[in-house]
Amino acid sequence: MTLYLRHYWKDERLSFPSITNKSMTFDGRLVKKIWVPDVFFVHSKRSFIHDTTTDNIMLRVFPDGHVLYSMR
């Protein structure tokens, strides 16, 4: 099964000034440097993240500190 997992939270430490109110998009390298909530599947017996040549991770940060984290 292929699953798109999306987290959405607010971290005011990542807020930034923006005149146009546009978000900034980053690749998976930044995810290792910021706090990300732990996710688990209740009653899961076995699960794993498929290894790929590049991480299928997208991180979008909005000016008010909201964060959208998407992983395939």
C-alpha positions in Angstrom: 0.0 0.0 0.0 1.3 3.5 -0.8 0.3 6.1 1.6 0.6 9.9 1.6 1.1 11.1 5.2 0.5 14.7 5.8 1.0 16.6 9.1 -0.1 20.1 9.8 0.9 22.0 12.9 2.0 25.4 14.1 5.4 26.2 15.4 5.8 30.0 16.0 9.6 29.6 16.1 9.4 29.1 12.3 7.3 32.2 11.6 8.9 34.8 9.3 8.0 38.3 7.9 6.4 38.2 4.5 4.9 41.1 2.5 3.2 38.8 0.0 2.1 36.2 2.6 3.5 33.3 0.4 4.8 30.1 1.9 8.3 28.6 1.5 8.8 25.0 0.3 11.8 22.9 1.3 13.0 19.4 0.7 13.6 16.7 3.2 17.0 18.0 4.4 15.3 20.6 6.6 13.1 18.1 8.3 16.2 16.7 10.1 16.8 20.1 11.7 13.4 21.0 13.0 11.0 19.5 15.5 8.4 17.1 13.9 5.6 15.4 15.9 5.9 11.7 16.4 3.3 9.6 14.4 2.3 6.0 15.1 -0.4 3.7 13.9 -2.4 2.2 16.7 -2.5 -1.7 16.7 0.1 -1.8 13.9 1.8 -5.2 13.7 4.4 -4.4 11.1 5.2 -1.3 9.1 8.2 0.2 7.3 9.2 3.1 5.2 10.1 2.1 1.7 13.7 3.0 0.8 14.1 5.2 -2.2 17.0 7.0 -3.9 15.7 10.3 -2.8 13.3 11.1 0.1 9.7 11.7 -0.9 9.3 14.5 1.6 8.0 18.0 1.2 8.0 20.7 3.9 6.0 23.9 3.4 6.4 26.7 6.0 3.8 29.6 6.1 4.7 33.1 7.4 2.5 32.6 10.6 4.5 29.5 11.6 2.1 26.8 10.3 3.9 23.8 8.8 2.7 21.3 6.3 4.8 18.1 6.2 4.1 15.6 3.5 5.7 12.2 3.1 5.0 9.4 0.6 
